[in-house]
Amino acid sequence: MGAPFEKTMTVVNEFLIPMSQFMRENPMPPFEEYSPLYAASTQNMVDHYVDIEAAMRDETRKVAMFEFGLVPQLFYAFDCAPLCLEFYPGFFAGLTQDVVYEFIESAEEAGVPSDTCSTDRFIIGAALNGELPTNSFFVTSSAPCDGTRIAYPILHKILDCPMLFLDAPFRHDIEAIRYYARQLRDQLIPFLEKATGKKFDIDKFRESVVESNKAYEAMLEIHDAFMLKPAPHPGMLRLVPYTNFIQEAGNPRMTKAVELLRDDVKQRVKEGRTAGPFEEKFRVQWVHVPPTYDRELFGWMEENFGAMVVSQSLPASAVLEPIDTSTLDTMLQGVAWQGLDMTMSLMRLDSERFVGDMLRSYDLYDCDCMFVTQHVGCNSVCGSRGLVKKMCREHDIPVLFIEFDYNDDRVLSKDQMRTQIGQFFETVMV
């Protein structure tokens, strides 16, 4: 067993920092004009994990480990460094699968079933191997899925840190949001006061929410631009604002990273140069999570088939208003909306709504086909397969179902996945 966060910082120091520097100094064709954006995004990720490591050693701060169902503005109000555990496996998967294998196998050897979501197996394995950060606390909720509800009691036994479990409503209306916001007020804020030793400061919270609103509005401008043909950025950059927001909403550094992408998009639209290095022939909607272990997949699709991923179900489906900062209750309700509707916590809702959101995004971005991933352990998405097939038949939507594990390439390798995608474009989309 290594030191806490040791493997994480090894990836940062040996992979991400050299990668960011290389992309700045050696733009790689055919995406060289986007290289500064990739470099800035990678550097923002570096700074994120460096800040978490710093908080581990700072007696005046805490690391806030949290899961989908929450966004981090409240954590910043208490000077915490947030770590969204759902993104943690993907951080390793695209750079070193060996760590993914190690943590997943540790969880399975401890008795976690192999058909539990690999994200939860990874998190449990990381806890068993002592990788999760110290000087921390953990907050989660009953959403989005069975895997979360299985993992929480196990983590409760493993982790030696304060923990809080919130109840995510299954309804989708204002009363459900008020119910969840009341928990943020009556349970999460007192929990944070006790865990950090600091009193809640509404002005610091408002400052964090105002900052997150700036990033949110920039993110929406980027999403709107992907309705244009051709799309202004490669598909991989399409995902960056969303992943940054969920992990760091309220952080000025993250806001600048998203605004950099927004400004580049606006400039390209203004100058009429949204086309990338490859002709855009097909507009793809990707439903559920793409493979975290193949970071070059979208670029490969663009180069070989002119297929651009313009819509991805999580960042494209929930379009909310910026948070109203007038009172504590309005801010907490806005944070509740974002936590429940911008993350995989959408899976808590009935499949009919999930499929309806899928179709609306498909039409909004004028897509030509749909890829639906069937992730091992995700009962919500796999269980809705019949409804998705029915919708696609009724609306003449070409669809490819990909059965895999989005963190673990041993279930479906990168080459096997690309073969399936290639055959789809060569047969169905001709």
C-alpha atoms as one frame of an Amber mdcrd trajectory, in Angstrom:
protein
   0.000   0.000   0.000   1.426   3.364  -1.037   1.053   6.789   0.507  -2.305
   8.581   0.077  -2.656  10.255  -3.327   0.767   8.908  -4.374  -0.375   7.269
  -7.604  -2.487  10.317  -8.438   0.441  12.710  -8.191   2.662  10.292 -10.118
   0.232  10.596 -13.028   0.209  14.386 -12.645   3.992  14.698 -12.559   4.964
  12.006 -15.071   2.135  12.368 -17.594   0.030  15.505 -17.333   2.665  18.171
 -16.702   4.921  16.972 -19.571   1.816  16.577 -21.774   0.684  20.156 -21.160
   4.157  21.495 -21.879   4.532  19.382 -25.015   1.191  20.530 -26.428   2.155
  24.168 -25.883   5.563  23.812 -27.497   4.917  21.172 -30.179   1.430  21.495
 -31.691   0.573  18.155 -33.261  -1.125  17.959 -36.661  -3.872  17.775 -37.741
  -5.278  19.500 -34.618  -2.399  21.943 -34.134  -4.612  25.043 -34.119  -6.469
  23.618 -31.091  -3.286  22.676 -29.255  -3.271  25.759 -26.964  -6.804  24.830
 -25.852  -5.842  21.241 -25.085  -2.742  22.471 -23.243  -4.780  24.919 -21.140
  -7.342  22.232 -20.318  -4.608  19.810 -19.257  -2.932  22.488 -17.136  -6.232
  23.216 -15.404  -6.445  19.522 -14.503  -2.881  19.644 -13.166  -3.692  22.642
 -10.997  -6.845  20.922  -9.723  -4.966  17.892  -8.391  -2.033  19.950  -7.111
  -4.526  21.986  -5.060  -6.015  18.798  -3.594  -2.544  17.612  -2.580  -1.859
  21.015  -0.989  -5.132  20.850   0.975  -4.100  17.459   2.381  -1.152  19.162
   4.098  -2.974  22.356   5.142  -4.512  22.291   8.614  -6.791  25.203   7.672
  -8.384  23.354   4.739 -10.081  20.047   3.938 -10.448  17.858   0.846 -14.131
  17.504  -0.061 -14.682  14.102  -1.659 -18.100  14.032  -3.307 -20.104  12.193
  -5.942 -22.682  12.956  -8.630 -25.785  14.542  -7.189 -23.691  17.461  -5.939
 -21.729  20.385  -7.376 -18.912  22.032  -5.402 -19.928  25.678  -4.799 -20.690
  25.052  -1.106 -17.330  23.341  -0.621 -15.514  26.410  -1.926 -17.463  28.530
   0.572 -15.594  26.573   3.272 -12.167  26.819   1.522 -12.181  23.116   0.635
 -10.492  21.434  -2.321 -13.193  19.336  -4.077 -12.567  15.894  -5.565 -15.452
  14.424  -7.570 -14.959  10.683  -7.223 -16.975   9.792 -10.355 -14.295  11.417
 -12.511 -11.459   9.804 -10.571 -11.285   6.473 -12.494 -11.288   8.316 -15.827
  -8.343  10.397 -14.656  -6.278   7.196 -14.570  -7.976   5.214 -17.357  -6.754
   7.308 -20.267  -3.161   7.319 -19.051  -2.451   4.150 -17.048  -4.864   1.243
 -17.096  -2.682  -0.678 -14.637  -3.947   1.455 -11.726  -7.542   0.884 -12.859
  -6.957  -2.891 -12.906  -5.279  -2.793  -9.471  -8.068  -0.927  -7.711 -10.911
  -2.813  -9.396  -9.309  -6.156  -8.528  -8.761  -5.043  -4.924 -12.472  -4.328
  -4.589 -13.439  -7.665  -6.142 -11.009  -9.571  -3.883 -12.714  -7.864  -0.928
 -16.077  -9.239  -2.086 -17.574  -6.528  -4.296 -19.429  -8.232  -7.194 -17.769
  -7.894 -10.593 -21.020  -6.688 -12.171 -21.095  -3.608  -9.912 -20.228  -0.412
 -11.788 -16.466  -0.149 -12.252 -16.526   3.432 -10.985 -17.734   2.210  -7.603
 -15.360  -0.757  -7.644 -12.494   1.608  -8.458 -13.393   4.013  -5.627 -13.689
   1.161  -3.124 -10.376  -0.276  -4.347  -8.712   3.131  -4.054  -9.971   3.358
  -0.472  -8.727  -0.159   0.356  -5.306   0.640  -1.117  -4.989   3.921   0.786
  -4.983   6.144  -2.314  -7.821   8.497  -1.376  -6.688  11.816   0.096  -6.312
  12.353   3.824  -7.509  15.429   5.752 -10.828  14.869   4.013 -14.530  14.183
   4.326 -17.006  12.440   2.035 -20.471  13.532   0.874 -22.724  11.521  -1.433
 -26.403  10.920  -2.152 -28.819   8.149  -3.058 -28.497   9.095  -6.752 -27.653
   8.263  -9.410 -27.752   4.478  -9.262 -27.656   1.159  -7.453 -23.845   1.165
  -7.610 -23.706   4.310  -5.503 -26.062   2.850  -2.941 -23.991  -0.353  -2.805
 -20.675   1.500  -2.493 -21.691   3.953   0.222 -22.087   1.516   3.169 -18.831
  -0.203   2.155 -16.968   3.115   2.061 -18.549   4.001   5.392 -16.757   1.022
   6.926 -13.443   1.626   5.131 -12.922   5.373   5.358 -11.822   7.009   8.577
 -13.334  10.425   7.884 -16.612  12.314   8.397 -19.349  11.191   5.984 -22.781
  12.466   4.974 -25.437  10.729   2.876 -28.211  12.811   1.262 -31.532  11.576
  -0.084 -32.006  12.445  -3.777 -35.683  12.746  -4.797 -37.024  10.646  -7.649
 -39.519  13.296  -8.701 -38.626  16.031 -11.184 -40.388  19.221 -10.105 -39.858
  22.282  -7.928 -41.010  20.494  -4.784 -38.345  17.836  -5.317 -35.714  20.547
  -5.668 -36.924  22.303  -2.523 -36.765  18.970  -0.681 -33.142  18.452  -1.741
 -32.205  22.102  -1.086 -33.540  21.803   2.460 -31.106  18.942   3.026 -28.263
  21.127   1.774 -29.320  23.805   4.275 -30.228  21.624   7.263 -27.709  18.788
   6.869 -24.834  19.668   4.532 -24.050  23.152   5.856 -23.963  22.018   9.543
 -21.896  18.997   8.461 -19.384  21.275   6.689 -19.203  23.581   9.695 -18.325
  20.645  11.936 -15.925  18.987   9.459 -13.996  22.188   8.710 -14.321  24.017
  12.013 -15.535  27.110  10.149 -18.822  28.978  10.318 -20.909  29.258   7.177
 -20.423  32.613   5.434 -23.258  33.421   3.022 -21.150  36.072   1.285 -18.423
  33.544   0.479 -21.075  31.155  -0.789 -22.609  33.885  -2.943 -19.166  34.715
  -4.312 -18.693  31.075  -5.284 -22.141  30.916  -6.934 -21.563  34.156  -8.881
 -18.268  32.709 -10.128 -19.949  29.459 -11.149 -22.632  31.414 -13.030 -19.913
  32.981 -15.194 -18.583  29.559 -16.110 -22.080  28.185 -16.657 -23.026  30.947
 -19.089 -19.764  30.448 -20.996 -20.482  26.712 -21.151 -23.958  27.341 -22.589
 -22.508  29.596 -25.283 -20.171  26.771 -26.290 -23.013  24.255 -26.351 -25.151
  26.556 -28.500 -22.302  26.916 -31.012 -22.283  23.147 -31.582 -25.661  23.511
 -33.270 -23.777  25.101 -36.174 -22.556  23.080 -39.130 -19.682  22.396 -39.098
 -19.087  22.346 -35.349 -16.477  24.841 -34.096 -14.330  22.461 -32.005 -13.298
  18.795 -32.160 -15.575  16.419 -30.304 -13.098  15.878 -27.489 -13.164  19.577
 -26.593 -16.981  19.363 -26.514 -16.744  17.492 -23.207 -14.196  19.719 -21.461
 -16.410  22.591 -20.177 -18.874  20.164 -18.607 -16.274  18.000 -16.849 -14.522
  21.127 -15.580 -17.772  22.602 -14.266 -18.925  19.555 -12.312 -15.528  19.227
 -10.651 -14.767  22.887  -9.938 -17.860  25.109 -10.268 -17.081  28.246  -8.276
 -13.312  28.222  -8.868 -12.057  31.333 -10.780  -9.279  29.305 -12.391 -11.827
  26.910 -13.866 -13.961  29.829 -15.061 -11.000  31.227 -17.000 -10.365  27.809
 -18.573 -13.971  27.573 -19.804 -14.003  31.203 -20.959 -10.870  30.513 -23.008
 -12.770  27.811 -24.902 -15.823  30.083 -25.240 -13.765  32.971 -26.617 -12.129
  30.708 -29.189 -15.525  29.376 -30.276 -16.952  32.900 -30.619 -13.962  34.027
 -32.660 -14.273  31.079 -35.039 -18.003  31.679 -35.485 -17.452  35.405 -36.065
 -14.797  34.730 -38.709 -16.767  31.919 -40.365 -14.066  29.300 -39.797 -15.797
  26.661 -37.702 -14.641  23.840 -39.977 -11.963  21.566 -38.576  -9.235  19.669
 -40.417 -11.702  17.019 -41.656 -14.989  17.440 -43.497 -17.968  17.011 -41.183
 -20.147  14.330 -42.796 -22.034  12.881 -39.841 -23.196  14.485 -36.598 -23.193
  11.970 -33.755 -25.091  11.975 -30.487 -23.246   9.948 -27.849 -25.604   8.706
 -25.147 -24.128   7.930 -21.725 -20.408   7.888 -20.984 -17.806   7.507 -23.758
 -14.737   5.323 -23.099 -12.377   7.009 -20.677  -9.563   4.726 -21.841  -9.523
   5.934 -25.469  -8.897   9.679 -25.450  -8.205   9.729 -29.192 -11.447   8.012
 -30.238 -13.359  11.135 -31.260 -10.422  12.420 -33.326 -10.152   9.013 -35.004
 -13.870   9.143 -35.894 -13.473  12.626 -37.359 -10.433  11.660 -39.437 -11.682
   8.320 -40.749 -15.414   8.911 -41.190 -16.057  12.658 -40.898 -18.098  11.806
 -37.787 -18.301  14.623 -35.238 -19.677  14.050 -31.733 -21.771  17.214 -31.303
 -24.052  16.055 -28.485 -23.257  13.977 -25.423 -26.162  13.108 -23.171 -24.940
  14.514 -19.852 -23.632  17.940 -20.921 -26.337  18.459 -23.543 -29.529  17.329
 -21.837 -29.891  19.657 -18.847 -30.042  23.332 -19.749 -30.860  25.347 -16.658
 -30.985  29.020 -15.783 -28.012  30.605 -13.957 -28.479  30.442 -10.193 -30.481
  33.227  -8.556 -28.185  34.752  -5.913 -30.791  36.901  -4.125 -31.258  34.684
  -1.037 -29.754  31.625   0.592 -32.755  29.512  -0.400 -32.591  30.519  -4.085
 -28.874  29.746  -4.188 -29.348  26.360  -2.536 -32.193  25.514  -4.920 -29.984
  26.431  -7.883 -27.167  24.259  -6.581 -29.702  21.464  -6.013 -30.950  21.731
  -9.607 -27.394  21.522 -10.944 -26.445  18.598  -8.743 -29.490  16.578  -9.709
 -29.943  17.522 -13.368 -26.416  18.164 -14.646 -24.857  14.931 -13.435 -25.586
  11.254 -13.898 -28.197  11.738 -11.179 -30.564  12.157 -14.135 -30.550   8.353
 -14.052 -32.763   8.547 -10.942 -35.717   9.522 -13.141 -37.999   7.244 -15.132
 -36.692   5.868 -18.429 -39.401   7.615 -20.427 -38.019  11.011 -19.447 -34.454
   9.835 -20.105 -35.407   8.745 -23.621 -37.344  11.969 -24.214 -34.339  14.108
 -23.255 -32.241  12.000 -25.602 -34.561  12.669 -28.545 -34.760  16.402 -27.835
 -30.976  16.703 -27.850 -30.762  14.625 -31.017 -33.099  17.027 -32.808 -31.592
  20.170 -31.264 -28.108  19.384 -32.556 -29.432  18.035 -35.888 -27.721  14.674
 -35.448 -27.465  11.939 -38.070 -26.959   8.911 -35.826 -26.804   7.847 -32.211
 -24.295   5.817 -30.201 -25.630   4.343 -26.954 -23.126   2.799 -24.573 -24.230
  -0.139 -22.451 -21.895   0.120 -19.471 -21.380  -2.923 -17.251 -23.252  -2.365
 -14.013 -25.421   0.508 -15.270 -28.897  -0.936 -14.866 -30.604   2.363 -15.751
 -29.108   2.716 -19.237 -28.942  -0.995 -20.055 -32.505  -1.454 -18.830 -33.807
   1.276 -21.130 -32.336  -0.333 -24.248 -35.719  -1.551 -25.492 -37.260   1.908
 -25.158 -34.307   3.474 -26.988 -34.585   0.956 -29.832 -38.308   1.633 -30.092
 -37.725   5.396 -30.243 -35.024   5.011 -32.890 -37.284   2.828 -35.069 -40.151
   5.304 -34.795 -37.951   8.264 -35.722 -35.696   6.505 -38.280 -32.567   7.118
 -36.207 -29.533   4.934 -37.036 -28.255   3.632 -33.702 -25.237   1.663 -32.493
 -25.264   0.018 -29.054 -21.778  -0.490 -27.609 -21.511  -2.989 -24.752 -18.427
  -2.204 -22.694 -17.009  -0.905 -19.438 -16.096   2.734 -19.873 -13.196   2.507
 -17.392 -11.832  -0.988 -18.050 -10.575  -1.907 -21.531 -10.502  -5.618 -20.697
 -14.258  -5.829 -21.328 -14.050  -4.277 -24.799 -10.648  -3.212 -26.075  -9.985
   0.007 -27.930  -9.415  -1.892 -31.192 -12.587  -3.954 -30.811 -14.644  -0.835
 -30.155 -13.195   0.972 -33.153 -13.954  -2.056 -35.325 -17.624  -1.892 -34.305
 -17.798   1.836 -34.980 -16.049   1.454 -38.334 -18.439  -1.273 -39.445 -21.385
   0.920 -38.455 -20.259   3.785 -40.660 -19.263   1.490 -43.531 -22.577  -0.375
 -43.598 -25.397   1.521 -41.905 -24.358   5.074 -42.775 -23.467   4.582 -46.442
